[in-house]
Amino acid sequence: MSTVDQSSGVQRRERRKGVGTENRRLFSSSTAMILGRLITAVFGWAGSVIIARTLTGDDWGRYSFVFALLGIMEVVTDLGVGRVVLARLTSDKPEEVSRLAGSFIMLRTALGILGYLIALGYAYFAGLAPLVVAAAGLAGTTVALATPANALFVLYQSKLRLTYVAVWDIIGQAVQFLLIVAVAAVHPALLAFIIPAIVREIVVFAARAAGVPKLFTPEFRPSFRAVTAYWGEMLREALPISVGFALFTLLERIDMLMLQQLGTYEAVGVYAIGYKFSDLMGLIVSALAVPFTTVLIKTWPEQPGVFRARLHQAVAVAALLGGLGAVVFWPSAEALISLLYGTQFAGGAAAAALLVVGSALSGLTFVVVSALVAARKLRVFPWIAAAGLLLNVGLNLVLIPLWSIDGAAIATVATEVVMLAAMLLLLRGSLGIPGVSPWGLLIRQALVATAVAASAVLLVSEVGIPWPVVVLVAVTVHVTVSALTERRASAAVLTQVRSILGG
């Protein structure tokens, strides 16, 4: 064998080794993020059950409104800069990575403080009750803490080292849950229930900060010698992403604010129960986009085939998870809400089921947007998000007075369908990769989920079969049919599982 052949063989083995390592990190990070967000969502869910059952209907509505308002502050605190710096954090230039990381952390800290002030200002100048203003002021500290913590998250994402993050997220959420139990037993008041959320953010921030030295070698660690050095550059580059994601966030949360203006705090509280279930769905599905974004950035534009394959793989898993959410929740919505939160919230079952569907669609849209972020094809995104926001506001103005919380949920689902279709069209038109938009996969998964969920609802409501039995059978059927219809995606996932176990 010639020296050239030997060299080629070594290179091929190194490439295979590199791909295998990336596969293992990608799969382990994806698994950790999904499991971590699932477990933290369950803890958060359980905590919300205690709070909803302890507070009065109006106080629960105030609590839900305040945290919905703070959720919208992501418009200010995110600005898309994390997605912009992600590619540069994988650079092999120590000085650039070090200075960029430090500047990014400080920028997010400043944005967190700004978000806190805006939320407090809105509560005060909107003429809300003093108790609501006080709650916003206290709860707003979670924004000031979570924003720099999310900057640290991006550092872990750049290295595909998300298991550590997921573990400490679970610990932080468990601490919050235990404190909620203590508050409910000792002093069950609106403001007291905000303290556990603040403690959670302190735990998460401290853990992420403590792990950074082990994440980077000394020359790559964040440097704070030039705090504002990259701020202008990051903000200019992130402008299309910033505007688009700001509008996208408003689109998804504006219904809570409109419901408060057009309805009552009690209606907000009932509607918020639906969001507890839909947020669980959204957290799990969107978790896929986090590690996949890192891989998509690395493969664009040199490896379009790999880019398409990774995207289809992420969409296939996201569609499966979204379909599972609908299949599980539609036949069990009323029973679960009554069991967990009490029969006084059972009237929100239909709205909650619709919000779960909307969240599944939103998760898919987020995966598609992540692909556009990786390819830096987001100039049209803000215009689509703006149109979606206007559509959602218009639908809410018409439907909330007609059908209250059910109208708000219908508006959300209709808007999410339009947004997903628009983003898939943008993906196809922007990237120029044949077959990059997985229309067939999504249509097949939608048909499977609809058929299984509708059948399950009929079996519970018309035939009278107990919902736990129906849900178990429906999940089995859905997973089996989905695996058979999407054999390529199923094979890719199984291959990654085997690579993890083999490694």
N, C-alpha and C positions, 0 to 999 in steps of 0.2 A: 504494500500500500504506500502511495506517495505521501510526501509531507503535506501537500495541498489537501488530499483526501482526509488525512488525519485531522488537519486543522478544521475542515468543514464539518467533520463528525463532532469535534469538540464544540464548535459553535452551535450545532443543532441541539446537542445535549444541554448546553447552557441555556438556549432559548426555551427548550422544553421545561427545564428546571425553573426558569423564571416564570413561565406561564403557570406551572403547577403551584409555585409559591403564591402568585397573585390570586389564583383560583381559591386556594385555601384561605388566604386573608379575606378575600371578597365574601366567600361563603360564611366564614366564621363571623365576620363583621355584620353581614346581613342577618344571620341567625341571632347574634347577640342583640342587635338593634330591635328586631321584631319581638324576641322574647322579653327583652328589657322593657320595651314600651308596653307590651301586653301586661306584664306584671305590675309596672308602675301605674298603668291605667286601672287595673283591678283594685289596687290600694286606693287610688284616687276616687274611684267609683264607690268603694266601700265607705270612704270618708264622707263623700257627698250624701250617701244614704243616711248616715248619722246626722249630718247637719240639717238635711231636709226634714227629717223626722223630728228634730229637736226645736228648730226655729218655727215661728209662725209663718203662714203662707206669704205674707207681705215681706217679712224679714228675709226669708229664703229668696224671694224675688229680688230684693235689694242686693243681697250677697251675690247672686248670679249676674245681676246687671253690672256691678262693679268689676267683676273679673272678666266679663265680656268686653267692657270698656278698655281694660288693661290689655286684653288680647289684641284689640285693634291698634294699640300703640306699637305693635310690630311694624306698622307702616313707617314709624319714625326710627325705631331702634335697630331694624335690620338693614334697610336700604340696599340689600343685595351685595354688600361689600365682601361678605364671606365667600360668596361664589366667585367673585373676581379674584381674590387673593389665593384661592385654593390651588390653582395651577402653579402659581409662583412659589408656593410653599414646598413644592416638590423639586425645586431647583437644587442643583449641586453646588451653588455658590453660598458659602457660609455667611458672609457679611450681609448679602442681600436678604437671605431668609431670616437672619437674626433681627435686622433692623425692621424689616417688613412686619414680622410677627409682633414685635413690641409696639410698633405704630398702630397696627390693627387692633390690638387689645385696648389701647388707650382711646382709639376712635370709638370703639363699641362702648366703652365706659362713658364717654361723653354723651353718646346717643342715648344711653340708658337714663342718664340724669335728665336729658331733654324730654324723653318720653314720659318720665315721671311728672315733670312740671306741666306738660301739656294735658295729661290725664286729670291732674288736680285742677288745672285751670278750667277745663271743660266742666267738671263737676260743680265748680263754684259759679262760673258765669252762666251756666245753664239754669241756675236757680234751683238746683236740687236741694232736698232737705238736708239740714245740718248733719244728721246721722249718716247720710249717703256720702256727703263731702268728707266727713271724718274717716269713713271706711275707705274711700278712694285714696286719701292721704296715707293711711296706714298700709293698705294693700299695695299701693304704688311702689313701696320699697322693694317688692319682689321684682319689679321691672328693672330697677337700678342694679339689682344683684344678678338677675338672670342674663342681662345683656352682655356683660363681660364674660360670664360663664359660657355663653354661647360662642364667644370668640375663642375661648380655650377649646371648645368642642371642635371647631374647625381645624385646630392644630392636630388633634387626634385623628380627625377624618383624613387629613392629608397623608397620614401614615397608615391608614386602614387599621388603626389600633383602637377599636371601639368597644371591645369587651370590657375593659376597665371602666369606661364611661358608663356602660349599661349597668354594671354591678353597683356603682355608686349612685346612679339614678334610682335604682331599686332601694338602696339603703336610705337615701334621702326621703323617698316617698313613704317608706315604712315608718320612719321617724315622724313624718307629718301625720300619718294615720294614728299612731299611738298618742300623739299630742291632741288630736281631735277627740279621741276617746276620753282623754283626761279632761279636756275643756267641757265636753258634754256632761261629765260627771260632777265637775266642780263649779263651773261658771258658764253655763250655756247661753252666751250672748253673741250678737252679731260681730262686734269688734273683736271679742276674744277668739272667735273661730278663724280670724285672719292670721293670728300669731303662728299657728303651725305651718302655714304656707311660707312665711318669712324664714322660719327655722330651716325648712327644707332647702330653700335657695342658698342659705349659708352653708349647709352641709355639702351640697353639690359643688358650689364654687370652690370651697376649701379643698375638696378631694381632687378636683380637676387641676387646680393650681399646684397641689403637692405632687401630682404625677408628671408634670411637664419636664422636670430635670431628667427623668428616666426615658422620656419620649425622644429627646434630642441629645446628640453628643454636645459637649460644651460649646464648641464653636458655632453651633446652629441654634442655641437657645435664645429666646426672645431678649432683645436688648432695648432698654428704654432711654438710651442716650440721645436719640433724635425722635422725640415723641410724635411730633406733627409732620415728620419728613414725607410720609406717603399719603397724607390725608387727601390733599387735592387730587392726586393721581388716582387714588382708589375711588373717590366719589365721582370723578369725571367718567371713569371707565364703567362704573356701576350704574350710571344714570338711567339707561334704558331698563336695566334689571330693577333698579330701585323704584321707578315709577310703576312698572308693570306689577311687581310684587306688592307694592303699596295698594294699588287698585284691586289686586286679586284678594288681598287680605280684607279690605273693606267690603268687597263683593260677598265674601263668605260670612261676615259678621254683622253686616249692616241691618239684618233682619231683627236682631235683638234690640238695637237702638230704636228702630222704627216701631217695633211692638210696644216698647215702653212709651213712645210718644202717642201711638194710636190706640193703645190698650191700657192695661193696668199692670202693676208689679206682680199681682197674682198670676196673670197670664204669662208674664215673663218667667216666673218660677216654674210653671207647668211646662212651658216650652223648653226651659233649661234642662229638664229631665231628659228630653229627647237628645239634647246635645251631649249629655253624659255618655250615651250609647254611641252616638255618631262620632264623637271625639275619639273614643276607643278604636273605632273602625279606621278613622283617619290617621291616627298615630301609627297603627300597625302598617297600613298600606304605604304611607309616605316614608316610613323608616327604610323601605327598600331603596328609595332614591338616594339616600345618604352615601352608602359605599359605592353604589353604581355610578354616581356622578364622578367620583374620583377616577374610576376605570374608564369611563367614557371620555373624560378630558385627556387621558393618556393615549387613547386610540384615535383621536381626531387631530388632523384629517388624514394621517398616513395609512390608517387601517379601516377603511369604510365598511368592509365586510364584517370585521370584528365588532365595530361600532353598532351596526345593525343587529347582529346576533345578540349582543349584550342588552341592547334596548328591548328587543323582542322577549328576551328571557325575563327581564324585569317587569315588562307589561303583562306577560303571561302569569307570573306569580301574583302580581297586584290584582289582576282580574279574578284569579282564583280566590284570593283572600276576600275581595269585595263581594264576590258572589256568595261565598260562605257566610259573610255577615248578613246578607239579605235572607239567605235560606234559614239561618238560625233565628233571626230576630222577628221576621214577619209573622210566623205562626205563634210566637211566644211573647210578643210585645206587651199585650195587656196583662198577661199573667205575671211576667217578670216585673213590670213597673208596679203592679199592685203588691207583689210579694216583697220587693225591695224598698219601695218608697211609700207605699200605702195606697189604699183605694182612692184617696182624694186626688191622686195624680193619674189615675187610669184613663181619664178623658184625653190625655195627651198621647195615647198609644199610636194612633194613626199618624200624627205629626212626627213622633219619634221614629216610626218605621220608614217614613219618607226621608227623614234626615239621615238615616243610616245609608239609604241608597245614594243620597246626595254626597255623603262623605266618601263612599266607595268611588263615585265618579270623580270627585275632587282629588282623591289619591292618584287615580290614573292620570288626570291632567297634570298633577305635580311631577309624575315620572316623565311625562312627555316634555314638560317645561325644563326638567333637569337635563334632558338630552339637548335641548336648544341652548341652555346655559353652557354646557360642555363645548358645543360647537360655536358659541358666541354668535348666535343668530337670533337676536332678541329685539331688533329695532321695531318690528311690527307688534310685538307682544303688548306694549303699553296700550296701543290702540284697541286691541282685542279685549284686554282687561277693562278698559274704560267703557267699551260697548256693553260688556257683560255686567258691569256695575250699574249702568243706566237701565239695562233690561231688568235687573233684579229690583232696583228701586221702583221702577214703574209697575212691575208685577205686584210688589208688596203694597204699593199705594192702592191698587185695585182689590187685591185678594184679602188683605188683612181686615178691612172693614166688612167684607162679605163673610169670611170664614175664620177669622181670628188666627189662632196658631196653625190650623190646618192650611189656611191660605198662605201663611209665611213659608211653611214647609213645601208646598207645591211650587211656590216661586223659586225656592232654592233648588229643587230638583230640575225644574225647567231650565234654569240658568246654567246649572252644571252640565247638562246635556249639550247645550249650545257651546259652552266653553270648551268641552272636550273635543267636539267635532271641529271647532275652529282651530284649536291648537294642533290637531292631527293634520289638517290642511296646511297650516303654516309649516309644520315639520317637513311634509313632503315637498312643498314649494321652496323651502330655504336650503335644504341639505343636498338635494339632487342625487340622493342614493336610491336606486330602484328598490321598491318594496319596503322602504323604511317605516312607513305608517302601517301598523298592523290592523287594518280594518277588519279583515276576515276573522282574525283571532278574537277581537273584541265583540264582533257580532255573534259569533258562535257562543262565546262565554255568556253574553247577555241573554241569548235565547235559552241556554241551559239553566241559568240561574232563575229566569222568569218562570220557566215551566215547573221547575222543582219547588220554588217558593209558592207559586199559586196553588199547586197541588197540595202542599203542606198546609196552607191556610184553609183550604176546603176540608181537608181531613180533620182539622181541629174544630172548625166552626160548624160544619154541616154534619159530619159523621160522628163527632164527639170523641175521637181518639185522644187520649192524654197528650199534651204538647211535648213532654220530654221524649216520649216514644217516637212521635212524629219527627221531632228535630233530629234525633239520632239516625233514623232511617234516611231523612232528607240529606243530611251531611254525607252519609256513606254513598248515596246515589250521586250527589253532586260531584264529589271528589273522583269517583270512579268514571263517570261520564266525561268530566273535564280532562282527566288523565288520558283517556282514550282518544278524545278529539284533538288534544294538543300533545301528540306524542313526542315531537321534537323538543318542545320546552320541558316536558317531563323527563326526557332522556338527559337533557343538559343539567337539570337539577340533580338527578340521580348520580350523574358523573361527578358533580361537585361534592356530593355527599360521600361518594366512594373515595375521592381524593383526600377529603378531610380525614376519614377513618384510616385510610392508608398511610397518611402523613403522621 
